Amino acid sequence: MKTSVSFTSDGLTLAGHLYTPDDAAQSAPRPAIVVGHPMTGVKEQTAGLYAERLARRGFVTLAFDSAHWGESEGEPRFLENPARRVEDLKNAVTFLSGRPEVDPDRIGGLGICAAGGYIVPAAATDHRIKAVATVSAAEEGSWFRDGLAHSQAPEVLQDLLDQSAAARTAEARGEPVRRMPIHPETPPDRGEVKKSLTRHIYDGWEYYRTDRAYHPNTQNWFALRSLDLLALFDGFRFTHLIAPRPLLMIAGTEAVSDYFSVDAIERAAEPKELFWIEGASHVDLYDQDEYVWPAVEKLTEFFGTHLSRTSAAAA
């Protein structure tokens, strides 16, 4: 069952969808999972898909729009503030902790794409998150400093920071929010079948800009002054602080972003696991059944084990 909910995060009201198993009202409080969305996404897309499927497996799940995105409050619209995204995840845990369907000692966190880079620092310092998982994790600080797959020349970041600074001044003068486009407006070259930057660009365009997953609550741009906030972020700096709580990272073997998960796992302490989905690209893991269902099976096993009553008591 899906219920529209809202909760407060540092003074702003955030909109979410709470998914509960059909018999949740008649049973004891259950383990719960907060699900974070990609940078350009909203709760109705891949975050909601994973939340719904994990609810079918017996978990209470929450997919929500982070501040500035979707139906949640926050101006300017589509500002990507990593520190705010981390706090929103923590405040989502607070919301779940007060729900009658939820056992507050058995809450986990799942981050998809950018939220994979946000759930790690959220969990590193919030011990209420008892188990951490990611799907197609992306560390947005590195992405904007170095480019995806470290493909960006150093001078590009300096130009982006110049633009971000100019955007701040323009907004202070009352000018409209300056925008940075995200995906091409027309179909790009799909590129190679195997992992590549051109394949990734095509996959992102197809997911967000066609009927495959288009949603009117997210537009094809973000606020340009997000750039200096992103450039300072290092989502995996404190990955080791998650231990002794478990970390699972799921990535596709054809994902050009796979190195993010490899890096985070190398930084993490035990218990940790990097789980590969054969043949999947970064975006394939958003919604393609042949790849999503194996990911859900692994997540079900992981959270089922580490959010059990025995594990909660041990923690």
MARVODO-861927 format. One record per residue (C-alpha): x, y, z; chain; residue number from 0; residue in one letter. Coordinates in nm, 3 decimals. Last residue first. Layout:
% residues N
+---------+---------+---------+--------+-----+--------+
|       X |       Y |       Z | chaine | num | residu |
+---------+---------+---------+--------+-----+--------+
|       X |       Y |       Z |      A | NUM |      a |
...
+---------+---------+---------+--------+-----+--------+
//
This chain:
% residues 315
+---------+---------+---------+--------+-----+--------+
|       X |       Y |       Z | chaine | num | residu |
+---------+---------+---------+--------+-----+--------+
|   2.365 |  -0.350 |   1.766 |      A | 314 |      a |
|   2.322 |  -0.706 |   1.894 |      A | 313 |      a |
|   1.952 |  -0.647 |   1.963 |      A | 312 |      a |
|   1.903 |  -0.510 |   1.613 |      A | 311 |      a |
|   2.081 |  -0.808 |   1.461 |      A | 310 |      s |
|   1.860 |  -1.052 |   1.651 |      A | 309 |      t |
|   1.544 |  -0.859 |   1.563 |      A | 308 |      r |
|   1.638 |  -0.878 |   1.195 |      A | 307 |      s |
|   1.753 |  -0.564 |   1.019 |      A | 306 |      l |
|   2.086 |  -0.715 |   0.916 |      A | 305 |      h |
|   1.959 |  -1.041 |   0.771 |      A | 304 |      t |
|   1.643 |  -0.918 |   0.601 |      A | 303 |      g |
|   1.827 |  -0.606 |   0.490 |      A | 302 |      f |
|   2.088 |  -0.808 |   0.303 |      A | 301 |      f |
|   1.859 |  -1.084 |   0.172 |      A | 300 |      e |
|   1.601 |  -0.834 |   0.051 |      A | 299 |      t |
|   1.873 |  -0.617 |  -0.100 |      A | 298 |      l |
|   2.010 |  -0.917 |  -0.293 |      A | 297 |      k |
|   1.665 |  -1.010 |  -0.424 |      A | 296 |      e |
|   1.599 |  -0.645 |  -0.510 |      A | 295 |      v |
|   1.922 |  -0.629 |  -0.711 |      A | 294 |      a |
|   1.834 |  -0.952 |  -0.892 |      A | 293 |      p |
|   1.490 |  -0.796 |  -0.968 |      A | 292 |      w |
|   1.635 |  -0.469 |  -1.094 |      A | 291 |      v |
|   1.859 |  -0.623 |  -1.358 |      A | 290 |      y |
|   1.615 |  -0.824 |  -1.571 |      A | 289 |      e |
|   1.341 |  -0.582 |  -1.467 |      A | 288 |      d |
|   1.500 |  -0.270 |  -1.616 |      A | 287 |      q |
|   1.410 |   0.022 |  -1.389 |      A | 286 |      d |
|   1.698 |   0.213 |  -1.233 |      A | 285 |      y |
|   1.957 |  -0.065 |  -1.259 |      A | 284 |      l |
|   1.970 |  -0.019 |  -1.635 |      A | 283 |      d |
|   2.078 |   0.339 |  -1.563 |      A | 282 |      v |
|   2.429 |   0.247 |  -1.446 |      A | 281 |      h |
|   2.467 |  -0.031 |  -1.703 |      A | 280 |      s |
|   2.378 |  -0.392 |  -1.633 |      A | 279 |      a |
|   2.545 |  -0.692 |  -1.800 |      A | 278 |      g |
|   2.614 |  -0.888 |  -1.482 |      A | 277 |      e |
|   2.484 |  -0.732 |  -1.163 |      A | 276 |      i |
|   2.786 |  -0.711 |  -0.931 |      A | 275 |      w |
|   2.772 |  -0.712 |  -0.552 |      A | 274 |      f |
|   3.036 |  -0.521 |  -0.355 |      A | 273 |      l |
|   3.026 |  -0.636 |   0.006 |      A | 272 |      e |
|   3.117 |  -0.490 |   0.345 |      A | 271 |      k |
|   3.146 |  -0.602 |   0.706 |      A | 270 |      p |
|   3.415 |  -0.487 |   0.740 |      A | 269 |      e |
|   3.577 |  -0.147 |   0.694 |      A | 268 |      a |
|   3.504 |   0.084 |   0.402 |      A | 267 |      a |
|   3.761 |   0.274 |   0.197 |      A | 266 |      r |
|   3.802 |  -0.004 |  -0.060 |      A | 265 |      e |
|   3.424 |  -0.043 |  -0.075 |      A | 264 |      i |
|   3.387 |   0.327 |  -0.150 |      A | 263 |      a |
|   3.640 |   0.317 |  -0.432 |      A | 262 |      d |
|   3.487 |   0.009 |  -0.597 |      A | 261 |      v |
|   3.143 |   0.166 |  -0.571 |      A | 260 |      s |
|   3.259 |   0.485 |  -0.741 |      A | 259 |      f |
|   3.456 |   0.283 |  -0.997 |      A | 258 |      y |
|   3.133 |   0.136 |  -1.135 |      A | 257 |      d |
|   3.023 |   0.467 |  -1.286 |      A | 256 |      s |
|   3.080 |   0.355 |  -1.647 |      A | 255 |      v |
|   2.827 |   0.082 |  -1.567 |      A | 254 |      a |
|   2.865 |  -0.235 |  -1.775 |      A | 253 |      e |
|   2.934 |  -0.466 |  -1.478 |      A | 252 |      t |
|   2.640 |  -0.312 |  -1.296 |      A | 251 |      g |
|   2.678 |  -0.200 |  -0.937 |      A | 250 |      a |
|   2.539 |  -0.296 |  -0.597 |      A | 249 |      i |
|   2.704 |  -0.173 |  -0.277 |      A | 248 |      m |
|   2.635 |  -0.341 |   0.056 |      A | 247 |      l |
|   2.758 |  -0.193 |   0.386 |      A | 246 |      l |
|   2.717 |  -0.356 |   0.726 |      A | 245 |      p |
|   2.730 |  -0.183 |   1.067 |      A | 244 |      r |
|   3.065 |  -0.234 |   1.239 |      A | 243 |      p |
|   3.146 |  -0.021 |   1.049 |      A | 242 |      a |
|   2.981 |   0.288 |   0.899 |      A | 241 |      i |
|   3.275 |   0.503 |   1.010 |      A | 240 |      l |
|   3.495 |   0.359 |   0.732 |      A | 239 |      h |
|   3.291 |   0.549 |   0.473 |      A | 238 |      t |
|   3.415 |   0.879 |   0.616 |      A | 237 |      f |
|   3.553 |   1.044 |   0.303 |      A | 236 |      r |
|   3.305 |   0.869 |   0.073 |      A | 235 |      f |
|   3.069 |   1.160 |   0.014 |      A | 234 |      g |
|   3.337 |   1.416 |  -0.058 |      A | 233 |      d |
|   3.160 |   1.746 |  -0.126 |      A | 232 |      f |
|   3.334 |   2.077 |  -0.194 |      A | 231 |      l |
|   3.269 |   2.074 |  -0.571 |      A | 230 |      a |
|   2.900 |   1.999 |  -0.515 |      A | 229 |      l |
|   2.838 |   2.316 |  -0.318 |      A | 228 |      l |
|   3.030 |   2.524 |  -0.574 |      A | 227 |      d |
|   2.821 |   2.373 |  -0.852 |      A | 226 |      l |
|   2.476 |   2.412 |  -0.697 |      A | 225 |      s |
|   2.493 |   2.775 |  -0.809 |      A | 224 |      r |
|   2.377 |   2.661 |  -1.152 |      A | 223 |      l |
|   2.035 |   2.554 |  -1.029 |      A | 222 |      a |
|   1.946 |   2.226 |  -1.196 |      A | 221 |      f |
|   1.809 |   2.148 |  -1.539 |      A | 220 |      w |
|   1.591 |   1.905 |  -1.735 |      A | 219 |      n |
|   1.288 |   1.936 |  -1.509 |      A | 218 |      q |
|   1.160 |   1.709 |  -1.237 |      A | 217 |      t |
|   0.800 |   1.710 |  -1.120 |      A | 216 |      n |
|   0.677 |   1.654 |  -1.477 |      A | 215 |      p |
|   0.789 |   1.289 |  -1.475 |      A | 214 |      h |
|   0.965 |   1.109 |  -1.760 |      A | 213 |      y |
|   1.039 |   0.742 |  -1.685 |      A | 212 |      a |
|   1.024 |   0.539 |  -2.009 |      A | 211 |      r |
|   0.799 |   0.799 |  -2.169 |      A | 210 |      d |
|   1.110 |   0.985 |  -2.281 |      A | 209 |      t |
|   1.339 |   1.249 |  -2.128 |      A | 208 |      r |
|   1.447 |   1.094 |  -1.798 |      A | 207 |      y |
|   1.526 |   0.734 |  -1.891 |      A | 206 |      y |
|   1.618 |   0.785 |  -2.257 |      A | 205 |      e |
|   1.840 |   1.085 |  -2.185 |      A | 204 |      w |
|   2.020 |   0.906 |  -1.904 |      A | 203 |      g |
|   2.075 |   0.596 |  -2.118 |      A | 202 |      d |
|   2.211 |   0.805 |  -2.404 |      A | 201 |      y |
|   2.456 |   0.988 |  -2.183 |      A | 200 |      i |
|   2.571 |   0.659 |  -2.028 |      A | 199 |      h |
|   2.624 |   0.497 |  -2.369 |      A | 198 |      r |
|   2.827 |   0.798 |  -2.480 |      A | 197 |      t |
|   3.042 |   0.775 |  -2.166 |      A | 196 |      l |
|   3.116 |   0.408 |  -2.228 |      A | 195 |      s |
|   3.013 |   0.066 |  -2.105 |      A | 194 |      k |
|   2.954 |  -0.191 |  -2.376 |      A | 193 |      k |
|   2.687 |  -0.140 |  -2.642 |      A | 192 |      v |
|   2.894 |   0.142 |  -2.785 |      A | 191 |      e |
|   2.747 |   0.483 |  -2.853 |      A | 190 |      g |
|   2.382 |   0.566 |  -2.815 |      A | 189 |      r |
|   2.428 |   0.887 |  -3.011 |      A | 188 |      d |
|   2.213 |   1.154 |  -2.852 |      A | 187 |      p |
|   1.835 |   1.182 |  -2.883 |      A | 186 |      p |
|   1.726 |   1.546 |  -2.860 |      A | 185 |      t |
|   1.694 |   1.767 |  -2.552 |      A | 184 |      e |
|   2.029 |   1.647 |  -2.419 |      A | 183 |      p |
|   2.035 |   1.580 |  -2.044 |      A | 182 |      h |
|   2.132 |   1.802 |  -1.752 |      A | 181 |      i |
|   2.108 |   2.168 |  -1.842 |      A | 180 |      p |
|   2.254 |   2.427 |  -1.601 |      A | 179 |      m |
|   2.023 |   2.706 |  -1.494 |      A | 178 |      r |
|   2.056 |   3.057 |  -1.363 |      A | 177 |      r |
|   1.789 |   3.152 |  -1.113 |      A | 176 |      v |
|   1.613 |   3.466 |  -1.231 |      A | 175 |      p |
|   1.768 |   3.807 |  -1.149 |      A | 174 |      e |
|   1.697 |   3.971 |  -0.815 |      A | 173 |      g |
|   2.040 |   4.122 |  -0.764 |      A | 172 |      r |
|   2.125 |   3.845 |  -0.515 |      A | 171 |      a |
|   2.033 |   3.595 |  -0.787 |      A | 170 |      e |
|   2.288 |   3.751 |  -1.022 |      A | 169 |      a |
|   2.561 |   3.745 |  -0.759 |      A | 168 |      t |
|   2.503 |   3.376 |  -0.687 |      A | 167 |      r |
|   2.495 |   3.295 |  -1.057 |      A | 166 |      a |
|   2.827 |   3.472 |  -1.114 |      A | 165 |      a |
|   2.988 |   3.256 |  -0.847 |      A | 164 |      a |
|   2.847 |   2.940 |  -1.005 |      A | 163 |      s |
|   2.971 |   3.042 |  -1.349 |      A | 162 |      q |
|   3.322 |   3.102 |  -1.219 |      A | 161 |      d |
|   3.304 |   2.767 |  -1.038 |      A | 160 |      l |
|   3.211 |   2.596 |  -1.364 |      A | 159 |      l |
|   3.504 |   2.762 |  -1.542 |      A | 158 |      d |
|   3.744 |   2.643 |  -1.273 |      A | 157 |      q |
|   3.598 |   2.294 |  -1.295 |      A | 156 |      l |
|   3.656 |   2.282 |  -1.671 |      A | 155 |      v |
|   4.019 |   2.392 |  -1.631 |      A | 154 |      e |
|   4.109 |   2.056 |  -1.479 |      A | 153 |      p |
|   4.010 |   1.859 |  -1.795 |      A | 152 |      a |
|   3.721 |   1.618 |  -1.737 |      A | 151 |      q |
|   3.725 |   1.244 |  -1.816 |      A | 150 |      s |
|   3.781 |   1.115 |  -1.462 |      A | 149 |      h |
|   3.528 |   0.836 |  -1.531 |      A | 148 |      a |
|   3.255 |   1.097 |  -1.494 |      A | 147 |      l |
|   3.412 |   1.439 |  -1.462 |      A | 146 |      g |
|   3.687 |   1.533 |  -1.218 |      A | 145 |      d |
|   3.540 |   1.801 |  -0.992 |      A | 144 |      r |
|   3.175 |   1.748 |  -1.086 |      A | 143 |      f |
|   3.174 |   1.368 |  -1.059 |      A | 142 |      w |
|   3.415 |   1.376 |  -0.764 |      A | 141 |      s |
|   3.168 |   1.578 |  -0.560 |      A | 140 |      g |
|   2.872 |   1.379 |  -0.690 |      A | 139 |      e |
|   2.985 |   1.042 |  -0.556 |      A | 138 |      e |
|   2.770 |   0.805 |  -0.760 |      A | 137 |      a |
|   2.627 |   0.475 |  -0.639 |      A | 136 |      a |
|   2.464 |   0.248 |  -0.896 |      A | 135 |      s |
|   2.257 |   0.088 |  -0.618 |      A | 134 |      v |
|   2.355 |   0.152 |  -0.257 |      A | 133 |      t |
|   2.305 |  -0.023 |   0.075 |      A | 132 |      a |
|   2.347 |   0.068 |   0.441 |      A | 131 |      v |
|   2.242 |  -0.123 |   0.754 |      A | 130 |      a |
|   2.158 |  -0.003 |   1.106 |      A | 129 |      k |
|   2.076 |   0.359 |   1.033 |      A | 128 |      i |
|   2.006 |   0.487 |   1.385 |      A | 127 |      r |
|   2.381 |   0.526 |   1.422 |      A | 126 |      h |
|   2.378 |   0.853 |   1.230 |      A | 125 |      d |
|   2.734 |   0.969 |   1.162 |      A | 124 |      t |
|   2.851 |   0.725 |   0.895 |      A | 123 |      a |
|   2.490 |   0.660 |   0.798 |      A | 122 |      a |
|   2.438 |   1.008 |   0.655 |      A | 121 |      a |
|   2.790 |   1.004 |   0.510 |      A | 120 |      p |
|   2.708 |   0.685 |   0.312 |      A | 119 |      v |
|   2.346 |   0.777 |   0.231 |      A | 118 |      i |
|   2.463 |   1.080 |   0.034 |      A | 117 |      y |
|   2.692 |   0.913 |  -0.222 |      A | 116 |      g |
|   2.436 |   0.643 |  -0.285 |      A | 115 |      g |
|   2.182 |   0.924 |  -0.304 |      A | 114 |      a |
|   2.369 |   1.039 |  -0.614 |      A | 113 |      a |
|   2.295 |   0.704 |  -0.787 |      A | 112 |      c |
|   2.044 |   0.517 |  -0.567 |      A | 111 |      i |
|   2.073 |   0.529 |  -0.189 |      A | 110 |      g |
|   1.928 |   0.270 |   0.047 |      A | 109 |      l |
|   1.916 |   0.319 |   0.424 |      A | 108 |      g |
|   1.818 |   0.082 |   0.701 |      A | 107 |      g |
|   1.592 |   0.108 |   1.005 |      A | 106 |      i |
|   1.555 |  -0.169 |   1.264 |      A | 105 |      r |
|   1.573 |  -0.004 |   1.607 |      A | 104 |      d |
|   1.285 |   0.228 |   1.523 |      A | 103 |      p |
|   1.052 |  -0.071 |   1.464 |      A | 102 |      d |
|   0.812 |   0.077 |   1.213 |      A | 101 |      v |
|   0.437 |   0.043 |   1.162 |      A | 100 |      e |
|   0.361 |   0.291 |   1.442 |      A |  99 |      p |
|   0.566 |   0.562 |   1.266 |      A |  98 |      r |
|   0.790 |   0.774 |   1.489 |      A |  97 |      g |
|   1.120 |   0.625 |   1.381 |      A |  96 |      s |
|   1.015 |   0.664 |   1.017 |      A |  95 |      l |
|   1.010 |   1.042 |   1.051 |      A |  94 |      f |
|   1.347 |   1.050 |   1.226 |      A |  93 |      t |
|   1.492 |   0.832 |   0.950 |      A |  92 |      v |
|   1.357 |   1.082 |   0.695 |      A |  91 |      a |
|   1.531 |   1.351 |   0.897 |      A |  90 |      n |
|   1.861 |   1.170 |   0.849 |      A |  89 |      k |
|   1.801 |   1.142 |   0.475 |      A |  88 |      l |
|   1.711 |   1.510 |   0.454 |      A |  87 |      d |
|   2.031 |   1.597 |   0.640 |      A |  86 |      e |
|   2.243 |   1.420 |   0.377 |      A |  85 |      v |
|   2.057 |   1.596 |   0.095 |      A |  84 |      r |
|   2.109 |   1.930 |   0.269 |      A |  83 |      r |
|   2.484 |   1.876 |   0.291 |      A |  82 |      a |
|   2.487 |   1.775 |  -0.076 |      A |  81 |      p |
|   2.301 |   2.087 |  -0.195 |      A |  80 |      n |
|   2.153 |   2.034 |  -0.540 |      A |  79 |      e |
|   1.923 |   2.328 |  -0.606 |      A |  78 |      l |
|   1.636 |   2.216 |  -0.827 |      A |  77 |      f |
|   1.404 |   2.500 |  -0.728 |      A |  76 |      r |
|   1.553 |   2.797 |  -0.552 |      A |  75 |      p |
|   1.395 |   2.762 |  -0.309 |      A |  74 |      e |
|   1.287 |   2.463 |  -0.103 |      A |  73 |      g |
|   0.966 |   2.272 |  -0.041 |      A |  72 |      e |
|   0.908 |   1.915 |  -0.151 |      A |  71 |      s |
|   0.686 |   1.817 |  -0.444 |      A |  70 |      e |
|   0.977 |   1.737 |  -0.674 |      A |  69 |      g |
|   1.312 |   1.881 |  -0.571 |      A |  68 |      w |
|   1.429 |   2.177 |  -0.361 |      A |  67 |      h |
|   1.442 |   1.961 |  -0.045 |      A |  66 |      a |
|   1.465 |   1.590 |  -0.120 |      A |  65 |      s |
|   1.163 |   1.417 |  -0.267 |      A |  64 |      d |
|   1.073 |   1.103 |  -0.073 |      A |  63 |      f |
|   1.074 |   0.725 |  -0.095 |      A |  62 |      a |
|   0.990 |   0.557 |   0.234 |      A |  61 |      l |
|   0.980 |   0.182 |   0.290 |      A |  60 |      t |
|   0.812 |  -0.053 |   0.538 |      A |  59 |      v |
|   0.968 |  -0.391 |   0.468 |      A |  58 |      f |
|   0.791 |  -0.721 |   0.398 |      A |  57 |      g |
|   0.915 |  -0.829 |   0.058 |      A |  56 |      r |
|   0.637 |  -0.643 |  -0.126 |      A |  55 |      r |
|   0.762 |  -0.333 |   0.054 |      A |  54 |      a |
|   1.100 |  -0.394 |  -0.111 |      A |  53 |      l |
|   0.931 |  -0.379 |  -0.449 |      A |  52 |      r |
|   0.752 |  -0.054 |  -0.373 |      A |  51 |      e |
|   1.060 |   0.119 |  -0.233 |      A |  50 |      a |
|   1.271 |   0.004 |  -0.529 |      A |  49 |      y |
|   1.019 |   0.148 |  -0.777 |      A |  48 |      l |
|   0.970 |   0.462 |  -0.570 |      A |  47 |      g |
|   1.340 |   0.539 |  -0.575 |      A |  46 |      a |
|   1.351 |   0.463 |  -0.950 |      A |  45 |      t |
|   1.088 |   0.721 |  -1.046 |      A |  44 |      q |
|   0.794 |   0.861 |  -0.848 |      A |  43 |      e |
|   1.022 |   0.981 |  -0.568 |      A |  42 |      k |
|   1.199 |   1.231 |  -0.789 |      A |  41 |      v |
|   1.514 |   1.224 |  -0.996 |      A |  40 |      g |
|   1.789 |   1.454 |  -1.118 |      A |  39 |      t |
|   2.030 |   1.386 |  -0.833 |      A |  38 |      m |
|   1.926 |   1.024 |  -0.793 |      A |  37 |      p |
|   1.669 |   0.928 |  -0.527 |      A |  36 |      h |
|   1.705 |   0.819 |  -0.164 |      A |  35 |      g |
|   1.523 |   0.519 |  -0.013 |      A |  34 |      v |
|   1.469 |   0.500 |   0.364 |      A |  33 |      v |
|   1.419 |   0.139 |   0.472 |      A |  32 |      i |
|   1.203 |  -0.004 |   0.750 |      A |  31 |      a |
|   1.200 |  -0.313 |   0.972 |      A |  30 |      p |
|   0.854 |  -0.395 |   1.103 |      A |  29 |      r |
|   0.636 |  -0.309 |   1.400 |      A |  28 |      p |
|   0.416 |  -0.606 |   1.496 |      A |  27 |      a |
|   0.142 |  -0.710 |   1.258 |      A |  26 |      s |
|  -0.218 |  -0.618 |   1.177 |      A |  25 |      q |
|  -0.151 |  -0.276 |   1.025 |      A |  24 |      a |
|   0.141 |  -0.411 |   0.819 |      A |  23 |      a |
|  -0.070 |  -0.681 |   0.648 |      A |  22 |      d |
|  -0.057 |  -0.532 |   0.297 |      A |  21 |      d |
|   0.312 |  -0.445 |   0.324 |      A |  20 |      p |
|   0.372 |  -0.071 |   0.360 |      A |  19 |      t |
|   0.500 |   0.192 |   0.119 |      A |  18 |      y |
|   0.528 |   0.551 |   0.240 |      A |  17 |      l |
|   0.543 |   0.806 |  -0.040 |      A |  16 |      h |
|   0.712 |   1.133 |   0.042 |      A |  15 |      g |
|   0.684 |   1.509 |   0.039 |      A |  14 |      a |
|   0.927 |   1.727 |   0.234 |      A |  13 |      l |
|   0.827 |   2.026 |   0.443 |      A |  12 |      t |
|   1.114 |   2.265 |   0.511 |      A |  11 |      l |
|   1.234 |   2.385 |   0.851 |      A |  10 |      g |
|   1.536 |   2.159 |   0.891 |      A |   9 |      d |
|   1.354 |   1.858 |   0.746 |      A |   8 |      s |
|   0.985 |   1.836 |   0.825 |      A |   7 |      t |
|   0.766 |   1.545 |   0.723 |      A |   6 |      f |
|   0.508 |   1.463 |   0.460 |      A |   5 |      s |
|   0.312 |   1.154 |   0.364 |      A |   4 |      v |
|   0.134 |   1.011 |   0.060 |      A |   3 |      s |
|   0.040 |   0.649 |   0.124 |      A |   2 |      t |
|   0.128 |   0.348 |  -0.091 |      A |   1 |      k |
|   0.000 |   0.000 |   0.000 |      A |   0 |      m |
+---------+---------+---------+--------+-----+--------+
//
